[in-house]
Amino acid sequence: MHSIPRRLLSLVTSALALAATSALFAQTPKKLVVGFSQIGAESGWRTANTDSIKAEAAKRGIDLKFADAQQKQENQIKALRSFIAQGVDVIAFSPVVETGWEPVLREIKAAGIPVVLSDRAVKVSDPSLFVTIIGSDFVEEGRRAGEWLARKTGGKAVIAELVGTPGSAPAIDRKKGFEEALAKNPGMKIVKSQSGNFTRAEGKQVMEAFLKAPDAKDITALFAHNDDMALGAIQAIEEAGLKPGKDIVIVSIDGVKGAFEAMVAGKLNCTVECNPQIGPQLFDLIEKVAAGQKVPARVAVKEGVFDETQAAAELPHRTY
């Protein structure tokens, strides 16, 4: 029996080692790389939304490329183009406004990268420019706020409205839903409406201006498109020597902890929940999209309505 030549033995050993290494790499799945562009940190809601997304990505071992747009569309577009350059597997973003996305979405599609919308919708001529959207039904939120206010006031109210960021999906849709509820209650009318840009500071400024108007004493209710603007307005109402929640009935949207604290203190009357903790649902979708699986065109988030009678019991359970 002949012995194997040393050189041949070395080649066989190298080949076996290479095969073993290849098998090892084949067993190790490639890390999913996701680019996410967030609107900013304009509210407690948005901060909770960001925390949920980052925590879930870390939990799943996803390489998350995160970009904060600071509420500017041009920053988001720049971030999306950067994600294309980085060759990410999936792009997700929460659009600051509804329009103006078509060119960059076409670039993303040409690069073969699927897009998932988070929280807010876009208006495009070609619906294939994104795969799916996960988020709340903003029209229904506005409708719920209007219906609650109608019940609370017996269908009679002179309303001031703090509108969200102009051109954004929640501002457009929440107003639409609220006005649908008002259409069924002719004794309710909006007499003042202005944007507070979803921030507490601007909510306070706009409410101060409302209360300085000659007809300010007629206002009996306030509808704020989010809790942060309502909390700012509460400060302005108190500084004007009025009692928020009593002299002016206040309903807002989001369901942040600060809103529940204000309800417990008797300063806010109702908040319509808009759940920011969508990280698990979002990455369930992203993983399916990355794997080429079919997903629904829209995924809704579960939400409720809470008023001052439920606030104390619910407050300990609020995590954002």
Phi and psi restraints in degrees (value plus and minus 20) as a CYANA .aco file:
   2 HIS   PHI    -102.9   -62.9
   2 HIS   PSI     123.0   163.0
   3 SER   PHI    -100.1   -60.1
   3 SER   PSI     130.8   170.8
   4 ILE   PHI     -94.0   -54.0
   4 ILE   PSI     110.6   150.6
   5 PRO   PHI     -76.2   -36.2
   5 PRO   PSI     125.6   165.6
   6 ARG   PHI     -78.8   -38.8
   6 ARG   PSI     -59.4   -19.4
   7 ARG   PHI     -85.5   -45.5
   7 ARG   PSI     -62.0   -22.0
   8 LEU   PHI     -85.9   -45.9
   8 LEU   PSI     -59.2   -19.2
   9 LEU   PHI     -81.3   -41.3
   9 LEU   PSI     -60.4   -20.4
  10 SER   PHI     -83.7   -43.7
  10 SER   PSI     -61.2   -21.2
  11 LEU   PHI     -85.6   -45.6
  11 LEU   PSI     -62.2   -22.2
  12 VAL   PHI     -82.8   -42.8
  12 VAL   PSI     -65.1   -25.1
  13 THR   PHI     -80.3   -40.3
  13 THR   PSI     -64.4   -24.4
  14 SER   PHI     -82.3   -42.3
  14 SER   PSI     -61.8   -21.8
  15 ALA   PHI     -84.1   -44.1
  15 ALA   PSI     -62.2   -22.2
  16 LEU   PHI     -84.7   -44.7
  16 LEU   PSI     -60.1   -20.1
  17 ALA   PHI     -84.2   -44.2
  17 ALA   PSI     -61.1   -21.1
  18 LEU   PHI     -84.9   -44.9
  18 LEU   PSI     -62.5   -22.5
  19 ALA   PHI     -83.0   -43.0
  19 ALA   PSI     -60.6   -20.6
  20 ALA   PHI     -85.3   -45.3
  20 ALA   PSI     -61.4   -21.4
  21 THR   PHI     -84.8   -44.8
  21 THR   PSI     -64.0   -24.0
  22 SER   PHI     -80.6   -40.6
  22 SER   PSI     -61.4   -21.4
  23 ALA   PHI     -83.8   -43.8
  23 ALA   PSI     -58.3   -18.3
  24 LEU   PHI     -84.0   -44.0
  24 LEU   PSI     -64.4   -24.4
  25 PHE   PHI     -86.4   -46.4
  25 PHE   PSI     -55.6   -15.6
  26 ALA   PHI     -84.6   -44.6
  26 ALA   PSI     -51.7   -11.7
  27 GLN   PHI     -99.0   -59.0
  27 GLN   PSI     -40.7    -0.7
  28 THR   PHI    -111.1   -71.1
  28 THR   PSI      89.4   129.4
  29 PRO   PHI     -87.0   -47.0
  29 PRO   PSI     125.6   165.6
  30 LYS   PHI     -86.8   -46.8
  30 LYS   PSI     116.4   156.4
  31 LYS   PHI     -86.9   -46.9
  31 LYS   PSI     112.6   152.6
  32 LEU   PHI     -94.7   -54.7
  32 LEU   PSI     108.1   148.1
  33 VAL   PHI    -128.9   -88.9
  33 VAL   PSI     101.1   141.1
  34 VAL   PHI    -143.7  -103.7
  34 VAL   PSI     110.5   150.5
  35 GLY   PHI    -116.8   -76.8
  35 GLY   PSI     107.2   147.2
  36 PHE   PHI    -147.7  -107.7
  36 PHE   PSI     103.6   143.6
  37 SER   PHI    -126.1   -86.1
  37 SER   PSI      96.5   136.5
  38 GLN   PHI    -116.0   -76.0
  38 GLN   PSI     127.9   167.9
  39 ILE   PHI     -77.6   -37.6
  39 ILE   PSI     -69.0   -29.0
  40 GLY   PHI     145.8   185.8
  40 GLY   PSI    -165.3  -125.3
  41 ALA   PHI    -158.7  -118.7
  41 ALA   PSI      30.7    70.7
  42 GLU   PHI     -95.1   -55.1
  42 GLU   PSI     -33.6     6.4
  43 SER   PHI    -174.4  -134.4
  43 SER   PSI     147.7   187.7
  44 GLY   PHI     -81.4   -41.4
  44 GLY   PSI     -54.1   -14.1
  45 TRP   PHI     -80.6   -40.6
  45 TRP   PSI     -68.1   -28.1
  46 ARG   PHI     -85.4   -45.4
  46 ARG   PSI     -58.8   -18.8
  47 THR   PHI     -82.1   -42.1
  47 THR   PSI     -62.6   -22.6
  48 ALA   PHI     -85.0   -45.0
  48 ALA   PSI     -56.1   -16.1
  49 ASN   PHI     -83.6   -43.6
  49 ASN   PSI     -66.8   -26.8
  50 THR   PHI     -81.8   -41.8
  50 THR   PSI     -65.8   -25.8
  51 ASP   PHI     -79.2   -39.2
  51 ASP   PSI     -61.8   -21.8
  52 SER   PHI     -83.9   -43.9
  52 SER   PSI     -61.9   -21.9
  53 ILE   PHI     -88.8   -48.8
  53 ILE   PSI     -66.3   -26.3
  54 LYS   PHI     -85.3   -45.3
  54 LYS   PSI     -61.2   -21.2
  55 ALA   PHI     -85.3   -45.3
  55 ALA   PSI     -61.1   -21.1
  56 GLU   PHI     -89.6   -49.6
  56 GLU   PSI     -58.1   -18.1
  57 ALA   PHI     -82.2   -42.2
  57 ALA   PSI     -64.1   -24.1
  58 ALA   PHI     -83.2   -43.2
  58 ALA   PSI     -61.7   -21.7
  59 LYS   PHI     -81.6   -41.6
  59 LYS   PSI     -56.4   -16.4
  60 ARG   PHI    -110.9   -70.9
  60 ARG   PSI     -21.2    18.8
  61 GLY   PHI      51.7    91.7
  61 GLY   PSI       8.6    48.6
  62 ILE   PHI    -107.8   -67.8
  62 ILE   PSI     117.3   157.3
  63 ASP   PHI    -102.1   -62.1
  63 ASP   PSI      80.4   120.4
  64 LEU   PHI    -116.4   -76.4
  64 LEU   PSI      99.7   139.7
  65 LYS   PHI    -115.4   -75.4
  65 LYS   PSI      84.1   124.1
  66 PHE   PHI    -124.2   -84.2
  66 PHE   PSI     113.4   153.4
  67 ALA   PHI    -150.7  -110.7
  67 ALA   PSI     110.7   150.7
  68 ASP   PHI    -118.7   -78.7
  68 ASP   PSI      98.7   138.7
  69 ALA   PHI    -104.1   -64.1
  69 ALA   PSI     -27.2    12.8
  70 GLN   PHI      31.7    71.7
  70 GLN   PSI      20.4    60.4
  71 GLN   PHI      43.5    83.5
  71 GLN   PSI       6.1    46.1
  72 LYS   PHI    -141.8  -101.8
  72 LYS   PSI     106.0   146.0
  73 GLN   PHI     -81.8   -41.8
  73 GLN   PSI     -58.8   -18.8
  74 GLU   PHI     -81.7   -41.7
  74 GLU   PSI     -53.7   -13.7
  75 ASN   PHI     -88.0   -48.0
  75 ASN   PSI     -58.4   -18.4
  76 GLN   PHI     -85.9   -45.9
  76 GLN   PSI     -63.7   -23.7
  77 ILE   PHI     -81.7   -41.7
  77 ILE   PSI     -61.5   -21.5
  78 LYS   PHI     -80.4   -40.4
  78 LYS   PSI     -63.3   -23.3
  79 ALA   PHI     -84.5   -44.5
  79 ALA   PSI     -62.3   -22.3
  80 LEU   PHI     -82.5   -42.5
  80 LEU   PSI     -60.3   -20.3
  81 ARG   PHI     -87.3   -47.3
  81 ARG   PSI     -53.8   -13.8
  82 SER   PHI     -86.2   -46.2
  82 SER   PSI     -57.6   -17.6
  83 PHE   PHI     -84.1   -44.1
  83 PHE   PSI     -57.9   -17.9
  84 ILE   PHI     -80.9   -40.9
  84 ILE   PSI     -68.3   -28.3
  85 ALA   PHI     -80.0   -40.0
  85 ALA   PSI     -54.1   -14.1
  86 GLN   PHI    -100.4   -60.4
  86 GLN   PSI     -29.4    10.6
  87 GLY   PHI      45.2    85.2
  87 GLY   PSI      22.2    62.2
  88 VAL   PHI     -86.5   -46.5
  88 VAL   PSI     142.8   182.8
  89 ASP   PHI     -99.6   -59.6
  89 ASP   PSI     -59.6   -19.6
  90 VAL   PHI    -161.2  -121.2
  90 VAL   PSI     122.7   162.7
  91 ILE   PHI    -132.3   -92.3
  91 ILE   PSI     112.0   152.0
  92 ALA   PHI    -147.5  -107.5
  92 ALA   PSI     124.5   164.5
  93 PHE   PHI    -177.6  -137.6
  93 PHE   PSI     136.3   176.3
  94 SER   PHI    -128.6   -88.6
  94 SER   PSI      81.9   121.9
  95 PRO   PHI     -90.0   -50.0
  95 PRO   PSI     112.6   152.6
  96 VAL   PHI     -86.5   -46.5
  96 VAL   PSI     -55.6   -15.6
  97 VAL   PHI    -153.4  -113.4
  97 VAL   PSI     152.4   192.4
  98 GLU   PHI    -102.5   -62.5
  98 GLU   PSI     -54.1   -14.1
  99 THR   PHI    -127.4   -87.4
  99 THR   PSI     147.0   187.0
 100 GLY   PHI      72.3   112.3
 100 GLY   PSI      -6.3    33.7
 101 TRP   PHI    -119.8   -79.8
 101 TRP   PSI     -33.9     6.1
 102 GLU   PHI     -74.2   -34.2
 102 GLU   PSI     -69.2   -29.2
 103 PRO   PHI     -77.9   -37.9
 103 PRO   PSI     -68.3   -28.3
 104 VAL   PHI     -89.7   -49.7
 104 VAL   PSI     -54.4   -14.4
 105 LEU   PHI     -86.2   -46.2
 105 LEU   PSI     -53.3   -13.3
 106 ARG   PHI     -87.5   -47.5
 106 ARG   PSI     -57.9   -17.9
 107 GLU   PHI     -82.4   -42.4
 107 GLU   PSI     -62.0   -22.0
 108 ILE   PHI     -84.5   -44.5
 108 ILE   PSI     -63.2   -23.2
 109 LYS   PHI     -83.2   -43.2
 109 LYS   PSI     -61.9   -21.9
 110 ALA   PHI     -81.9   -41.9
 110 ALA   PSI     -50.2   -10.2
 111 ALA   PHI    -101.2   -61.2
 111 ALA   PSI     -25.2    14.8
 112 GLY   PHI      55.5    95.5
 112 GLY   PSI       6.0    46.0
 113 ILE   PHI    -125.1   -85.1
 113 ILE   PSI     103.7   143.7
 114 PRO   PHI     -92.9   -52.9
 114 PRO   PSI     129.3   169.3
 115 VAL   PHI    -138.1   -98.1
 115 VAL   PSI     113.2   153.2
 116 VAL   PHI    -138.1   -98.1
 116 VAL   PSI     106.1   146.1
 117 LEU   PHI    -109.0   -69.0
 117 LEU   PSI     118.1   158.1
 118 SER   PHI    -138.9   -98.9
 118 SER   PSI     105.5   145.5
 119 ASP   PHI      56.2    96.2
 119 ASP   PSI     -64.7   -24.7
 120 ARG   PHI    -147.1  -107.1
 120 ARG   PSI     132.6   172.6
 121 ALA   PHI    -114.6   -74.6
 121 ALA   PSI     147.2   187.2
 122 VAL   PHI    -145.4  -105.4
 122 VAL   PSI     138.7   178.7
 123 LYS   PHI    -127.4   -87.4
 123 LYS   PSI      94.4   134.4
 124 VAL   PHI    -155.7  -115.7
 124 VAL   PSI     136.0   176.0
 125 SER   PHI     -99.8   -59.8
 125 SER   PSI     -40.6    -0.6
 126 ASP   PHI    -139.5   -99.5
 126 ASP   PSI      83.5   123.5
 127 PRO   PHI     -84.5   -44.5
 127 PRO   PSI     -32.8     7.2
 128 SER   PHI     -99.1   -59.1
 128 SER   PSI     -20.2    19.8
 129 LEU   PHI     -93.2   -53.2
 129 LEU   PSI     -34.0     6.0
 130 PHE   PHI    -159.0  -119.0
 130 PHE   PSI     136.2   176.2
 131 VAL   PHI    -106.5   -66.5
 131 VAL   PSI     -66.1   -26.1
 132 THR   PHI    -177.7  -137.7
 132 THR   PSI     145.2   185.2
 133 ILE   PHI    -151.8  -111.8
 133 ILE   PSI     114.7   154.7
 134 ILE   PHI    -133.9   -93.9
 134 ILE   PSI     108.8   148.8
 135 GLY   PHI     153.9   193.9
 135 GLY   PSI    -197.0  -157.0
 136 SER   PHI    -105.6   -65.6
 136 SER   PSI     142.0   182.0
 137 ASP   PHI    -111.7   -71.7
 137 ASP   PSI      75.4   115.4
 138 PHE   PHI     -85.9   -45.9
 138 PHE   PSI     -53.7   -13.7
 139 VAL   PHI     -82.9   -42.9
 139 VAL   PSI     -63.7   -23.7
 140 GLU   PHI     -84.3   -44.3
 140 GLU   PSI     -56.9   -16.9
 141 GLU   PHI     -81.4   -41.4
 141 GLU   PSI     -65.7   -25.7
 142 GLY   PHI     -83.7   -43.7
 142 GLY   PSI     -59.7   -19.7
 143 ARG   PHI     -82.7   -42.7
 143 ARG   PSI     -64.3   -24.3
 144 ARG   PHI     -81.9   -41.9
 144 ARG   PSI     -59.6   -19.6
 145 ALA   PHI     -83.6   -43.6
 145 ALA   PSI     -63.8   -23.8
 146 GLY   PHI     -86.4   -46.4
 146 GLY   PSI     -60.9   -20.9
 147 GLU   PHI     -87.0   -47.0
 147 GLU   PSI     -59.5   -19.5
 148 TRP   PHI     -83.3   -43.3
 148 TRP   PSI     -64.6   -24.6
 149 LEU   PHI     -83.7   -43.7
 149 LEU   PSI     -56.8   -16.8
 150 ALA   PHI     -83.0   -43.0
 150 ALA   PSI     -61.8   -21.8
 151 ARG   PHI     -86.5   -46.5
 151 ARG   PSI     -62.5   -22.5
 152 LYS   PHI     -85.3   -45.3
 152 LYS   PSI     -59.2   -19.2
 153 THR   PHI    -121.4   -81.4
 153 THR   PSI     -17.3    22.7
 154 GLY   PHI      47.2    87.2
 154 GLY   PSI       6.0    46.0
 155 GLY   PHI      58.2    98.2
 155 GLY   PSI      -1.8    38.2
 156 LYS   PHI    -151.7  -111.7
 156 LYS   PSI      93.3   133.3
 157 ALA   PHI    -178.0  -138.0
 157 ALA   PSI     122.2   162.2
 158 VAL   PHI    -125.4   -85.4
 158 VAL   PSI      91.2   131.2
 159 ILE   PHI    -129.2   -89.2
 159 ILE   PSI     115.7   155.7
 160 ALA   PHI    -120.6   -80.6
 160 ALA   PSI     121.6   161.6
 161 GLU   PHI    -144.4  -104.4
 161 GLU   PSI     108.8   148.8
 162 LEU   PHI    -121.5   -81.5
 162 LEU   PSI      90.1   130.1
 163 VAL   PHI    -108.7   -68.7
 163 VAL   PSI     130.0   170.0
 164 GLY   PHI     -95.2   -55.2
 164 GLY   PSI    -186.8  -146.8
 165 THR   PHI     -77.6   -37.6
 165 THR   PSI     104.2   144.2
 166 PRO   PHI     -77.3   -37.3
 166 PRO   PSI     113.9   153.9
 167 GLY   PHI      66.2   106.2
 167 GLY   PSI     -25.6    14.4
 168 SER   PHI    -105.4   -65.4
 168 SER   PSI     130.5   170.5
 169 ALA   PHI     -77.2   -37.2
 169 ALA   PSI     -66.5   -26.5
 170 PRO   PHI     -84.7   -44.7
 170 PRO   PSI     -56.0   -16.0
 171 ALA   PHI     -86.1   -46.1
 171 ALA   PSI     -65.1   -25.1
 172 ILE   PHI     -84.8   -44.8
 172 ILE   PSI     -69.0   -29.0
 173 ASP   PHI     -95.1   -55.1
 173 ASP   PSI     -58.6   -18.6
 174 ARG   PHI     -85.1   -45.1
 174 ARG   PSI     -57.9   -17.9
 175 LYS   PHI     -84.5   -44.5
 175 LYS   PSI     -64.3   -24.3
 176 LYS   PHI     -79.4   -39.4
 176 LYS   PSI     -68.0   -28.0
 177 GLY   PHI     -84.4   -44.4
 177 GLY   PSI     -61.1   -21.1
 178 PHE   PHI     -82.9   -42.9
 178 PHE   PSI     -64.3   -24.3
 179 GLU   PHI     -88.0   -48.0
 179 GLU   PSI     -48.6    -8.6
 180 GLU   PHI     -82.6   -42.6
 180 GLU   PSI     -62.1   -22.1
 181 ALA   PHI     -87.3   -47.3
 181 ALA   PSI     -58.0   -18.0
 182 LEU   PHI     -86.8   -46.8
 182 LEU   PSI     -52.9   -12.9
 183 ALA   PHI     -80.1   -40.1
 183 ALA   PSI     -46.3    -6.3
 184 LYS   PHI    -108.9   -68.9
 184 LYS   PSI     -23.8    16.2
 185 ASN   PHI    -151.5  -111.5
 185 ASN   PSI      63.3   103.3
 186 PRO   PHI     -80.8   -40.8
 186 PRO   PSI     -35.5     4.5
 187 GLY   PHI    -102.2   -62.2
 187 GLY   PSI     -18.9    21.1
 188 MET   PHI    -133.6   -93.6
 188 MET   PSI     110.2   150.2
 189 LYS   PHI    -164.6  -124.6
 189 LYS   PSI     125.5   165.5
 190 ILE   PHI    -108.2   -68.2
 190 ILE   PSI     102.1   142.1
 191 VAL   PHI    -126.1   -86.1
 191 VAL   PSI     -39.1     0.9
 192 LYS   PHI    -159.9  -119.9
 192 LYS   PSI     115.1   155.1
 193 SER   PHI    -169.4  -129.4
 193 SER   PSI     102.0   142.0
 194 GLN   PHI    -173.6  -133.6
 194 GLN   PSI     131.6   171.6
 195 SER   PHI     -96.8   -56.8
 195 SER   PSI     115.3   155.3
 196 GLY   PHI    -133.2   -93.2
 196 GLY   PSI      -9.5    30.5
 197 ASN   PHI      38.0    78.0
 197 ASN   PSI       3.3    43.3
 198 PHE   PHI      47.7    87.7
 198 PHE   PSI      -9.0    31.0
 199 THR   PHI    -130.3   -90.3
 199 THR   PSI     132.2   172.2
 200 ARG   PHI     -84.4   -44.4
 200 ARG   PSI     -64.2   -24.2
 201 ALA   PHI     -80.3   -40.3
 201 ALA   PSI     -66.4   -26.4
 202 GLU   PHI     -93.2   -53.2
 202 GLU   PSI     -51.0   -11.0
 203 GLY   PHI     -80.9   -40.9
 203 GLY   PSI     -60.7   -20.7
 204 LYS   PHI     -86.4   -46.4
 204 LYS   PSI     -66.0   -26.0
 205 GLN   PHI     -80.5   -40.5
 205 GLN   PSI     -67.2   -27.2
 206 VAL   PHI     -86.0   -46.0
 206 VAL   PSI     -60.6   -20.6
 207 MET   PHI     -85.5   -45.5
 207 MET   PSI     -57.3   -17.3
 208 GLU   PHI     -78.4   -38.4
 208 GLU   PSI     -64.1   -24.1
 209 ALA   PHI     -84.9   -44.9
 209 ALA   PSI     -62.0   -22.0
 210 PHE   PHI     -77.3   -37.3
 210 PHE   PSI     -64.0   -24.0
 211 LEU   PHI     -95.7   -55.7
 211 LEU   PSI     -32.8     7.2
 212 LYS   PHI    -111.1   -71.1
 212 LYS   PSI     -29.8    10.2
 213 ALA   PHI     -89.5   -49.5
 213 ALA   PSI     131.7   171.7
 214 PRO   PHI     -78.0   -38.0
 214 PRO   PSI     -51.3   -11.3
 215 ASP   PHI    -115.8   -75.8
 215 ASP   PSI      -3.4    36.6
 216 ALA   PHI     -77.4   -37.4
 216 ALA   PSI     -54.5   -14.5
 217 LYS   PHI     -85.5   -45.5
 217 LYS   PSI     -36.2     3.8
 218 ASP   PHI     -97.9   -57.9
 218 ASP   PSI     -40.7    -0.7
 219 ILE   PHI     -87.3   -47.3
 219 ILE   PSI     105.0   145.0
 220 THR   PHI    -134.5   -94.5
 220 THR   PSI     -33.5     6.5
 221 ALA   PHI    -167.2  -127.2
 221 ALA   PSI     135.0   175.0
 222 LEU   PHI    -149.7  -109.7
 222 LEU   PSI     111.3   151.3
 223 PHE   PHI    -134.3   -94.3
 223 PHE   PSI      95.2   135.2
 224 ALA   PHI    -127.3   -87.3
 224 ALA   PSI     113.2   153.2
 225 HIS   PHI     -88.2   -48.2
 225 HIS   PSI     -33.7     6.3
 226 ASN   PHI    -172.7  -132.7
 226 ASN   PSI     144.6   184.6
 227 ASP   PHI     -84.1   -44.1
 227 ASP   PSI     -57.3   -17.3
 228 ASP   PHI     -80.9   -40.9
 228 ASP   PSI     -63.4   -23.4
 229 MET   PHI     -84.8   -44.8
 229 MET   PSI     -57.5   -17.5
 230 ALA   PHI     -83.2   -43.2
 230 ALA   PSI     -61.1   -21.1
 231 LEU   PHI     -86.1   -46.1
 231 LEU   PSI     -57.1   -17.1
 232 GLY   PHI     -85.5   -45.5
 232 GLY   PSI     -61.7   -21.7
 233 ALA   PHI     -84.3   -44.3
 233 ALA   PSI     -55.9   -15.9
 234 ILE   PHI     -79.0   -39.0
 234 ILE   PSI     -61.3   -21.3
 235 GLN   PHI     -81.1   -41.1
 235 GLN   PSI     -64.8   -24.8
 236 ALA   PHI     -84.4   -44.4
 236 ALA   PSI     -60.0   -20.0
 237 ILE   PHI     -84.2   -44.2
 237 ILE   PSI     -63.7   -23.7
 238 GLU   PHI     -85.3   -45.3
 238 GLU   PSI     -61.2   -21.2
 239 GLU   PHI     -86.5   -46.5
 239 GLU   PSI     -42.4    -2.4
 240 ALA   PHI    -106.8   -66.8
 240 ALA   PSI     -16.9    23.1
 241 GLY   PHI      62.6   102.6
 241 GLY   PSI      -3.0    37.0
 242 LEU   PHI    -128.2   -88.2
 242 LEU   PSI     145.6   185.6
 243 LYS   PHI    -124.3   -84.3
 243 LYS   PSI      88.4   128.4
 244 PRO   PHI     -85.2   -45.2
 244 PRO   PSI     121.0   161.0
 245 GLY   PHI      69.4   109.4
 245 GLY   PSI     -35.6     4.4
 246 LYS   PHI    -142.5  -102.5
 246 LYS   PSI     -83.7   -43.7
 247 ASP   PHI     -85.9   -45.9
 247 ASP   PSI     -56.8   -16.8
 248 ILE   PHI    -148.1  -108.1
 248 ILE   PSI      98.2   138.2
 249 VAL   PHI     -96.4   -56.4
 249 VAL   PSI     111.4   151.4
 250 ILE   PHI    -140.9  -100.9
 250 ILE   PSI     107.5   147.5
 251 VAL   PHI    -145.5  -105.5
 251 VAL   PSI     115.4   155.4
 252 SER   PHI    -159.9  -119.9
 252 SER   PSI    -197.9  -157.9
 253 ILE   PHI    -150.3  -110.3
 253 ILE   PSI     119.3   159.3
 254 ASP   PHI     122.9   162.9
 254 ASP   PSI     -71.5   -31.5
 255 GLY   PHI      64.7   104.7
 255 GLY   PSI      13.1    53.1
 256 VAL   PHI     -97.5   -57.5
 256 VAL   PSI     141.4   181.4
 257 LYS   PHI     -77.0   -37.0
 257 LYS   PSI     -59.4   -19.4
 258 GLY   PHI     -79.1   -39.1
 258 GLY   PSI     -52.1   -12.1
 259 ALA   PHI     -89.5   -49.5
 259 ALA   PSI     -59.4   -19.4
 260 PHE   PHI     -87.2   -47.2
 260 PHE   PSI     -58.2   -18.2
 261 GLU   PHI     -83.6   -43.6
 261 GLU   PSI     -59.8   -19.8
 262 ALA   PHI     -87.0   -47.0
 262 ALA   PSI     -55.6   -15.6
 263 MET   PHI     -87.5   -47.5
 263 MET   PSI     -62.7   -22.7
 264 VAL   PHI     -80.1   -40.1
 264 VAL   PSI     -55.6   -15.6
 265 ALA   PHI    -100.3   -60.3
 265 ALA   PSI     -22.1    17.9
 266 GLY   PHI      58.5    98.5
 266 GLY   PSI      -1.3    38.7
 267 LYS   PHI    -124.8   -84.8
 267 LYS   PSI     -35.1     4.9
 268 LEU   PHI    -149.5  -109.5
 268 LEU   PSI     124.2   164.2
 269 ASN   PHI    -121.1   -81.1
 269 ASN   PSI     -51.9   -11.9
 270 CYS   PHI    -179.5  -139.5
 270 CYS   PSI     123.6   163.6
 271 THR   PHI    -151.0  -111.0
 271 THR   PSI     114.7   154.7
 272 VAL   PHI    -114.9   -74.9
 272 VAL   PSI     102.8   142.8
 273 GLU   PHI     -89.2   -49.2
 273 GLU   PSI     117.5   157.5
 274 CYS   PHI    -152.8  -112.8
 274 CYS   PSI      83.1   123.1
 275 ASN   PHI     -94.7   -54.7
 275 ASN   PSI      97.7   137.7
 276 PRO   PHI    -104.8   -64.8
 276 PRO   PSI     -34.8     5.2
 277 GLN   PHI    -105.0   -65.0
 277 GLN   PSI      49.5    89.5
 278 ILE   PHI    -122.7   -82.7
 278 ILE   PSI     -13.7    26.3
 279 GLY   PHI     -69.1   -29.1
 279 GLY   PSI     -73.8   -33.8
 280 PRO   PHI     -79.3   -39.3
 280 PRO   PSI     -65.6   -25.6
 281 GLN   PHI     -85.1   -45.1
 281 GLN   PSI     -59.6   -19.6
 282 LEU   PHI     -81.6   -41.6
 282 LEU   PSI     -67.2   -27.2
 283 PHE   PHI     -96.9   -56.9
 283 PHE   PSI     -43.1    -3.1
 284 ASP   PHI     -79.1   -39.1
 284 ASP   PSI     -66.2   -26.2
 285 LEU   PHI     -84.8   -44.8
 285 LEU   PSI     -68.9   -28.9
 286 ILE   PHI     -78.9   -38.9
 286 ILE   PSI     -63.1   -23.1
 287 GLU   PHI     -84.3   -44.3
 287 GLU   PSI     -58.6   -18.6
 288 LYS   PHI     -86.8   -46.8
 288 LYS   PSI     -62.7   -22.7
 289 VAL   PHI     -82.2   -42.2
 289 VAL   PSI     -64.2   -24.2
 290 ALA   PHI     -82.7   -42.7
 290 ALA   PSI     -51.5   -11.5
 291 ALA   PHI    -105.9   -65.9
 291 ALA   PSI     -19.5    20.5
 292 GLY   PHI      57.7    97.7
 292 GLY   PSI      -3.4    36.6
 293 GLN   PHI    -102.6   -62.6
 293 GLN   PSI     135.6   175.6
 294 LYS   PHI     -97.3   -57.3
 294 LYS   PSI     116.0   156.0
 295 VAL   PHI    -150.4  -110.4
 295 VAL   PSI     138.3   178.3
 296 PRO   PHI     -84.3   -44.3
 296 PRO   PSI     133.6   173.6
 297 ALA   PHI     -88.9   -48.9
 297 ALA   PSI     -47.0    -7.0
 298 ARG   PHI    -162.5  -122.5
 298 ARG   PSI     116.4   156.4
 299 VAL   PHI    -141.4  -101.4
 299 VAL   PSI     102.7   142.7
 300 ALA   PHI    -110.8   -70.8
 300 ALA   PSI     135.1   175.1
 301 VAL   PHI    -124.9   -84.9
 301 VAL   PSI     119.7   159.7
 302 LYS   PHI     -97.1   -57.1
 302 LYS   PSI     114.1   154.1
 303 GLU   PHI    -170.2  -130.2
 303 GLU   PSI     142.2   182.2
 304 GLY   PHI    -153.7  -113.7
 304 GLY   PSI    -194.9  -154.9
 305 VAL   PHI    -143.3  -103.3
 305 VAL   PSI     112.2   152.2
 306 PHE   PHI    -147.6  -107.6
 306 PHE   PSI     110.7   150.7
 307 ASP   PHI    -137.3   -97.3
 307 ASP   PSI    -196.4  -156.4
 308 GLU   PHI     -78.9   -38.9
 308 GLU   PSI     -44.1    -4.1
 309 THR   PHI     -94.5   -54.5
 309 THR   PSI     -40.2    -0.2
 310 GLN   PHI    -126.2   -86.2
 310 GLN   PSI     -29.9    10.1
 311 ALA   PHI     -78.3   -38.3
 311 ALA   PSI     -67.6   -27.6
 312 ALA   PHI     -82.2   -42.2
 312 ALA   PSI     -61.0   -21.0
 313 ALA   PHI     -90.3   -50.3
 313 ALA   PSI     -53.0   -13.0
 314 GLU   PHI    -105.9   -65.9
 314 GLU   PSI     -49.2    -9.2
 315 LEU   PHI     -69.6   -29.6
 315 LEU   PSI     -66.4   -26.4
 316 PRO   PHI     -81.2   -41.2
 316 PRO   PSI     -38.5     1.5
 317 HIS   PHI    -113.0   -73.0
 317 HIS   PSI     -27.1    12.9
 318 ARG   PHI     -97.5   -57.5
 318 ARG   PSI     109.6   149.6
 319 THR   PHI    -129.3   -89.3
 319 THR   PSI     -15.7    24.3
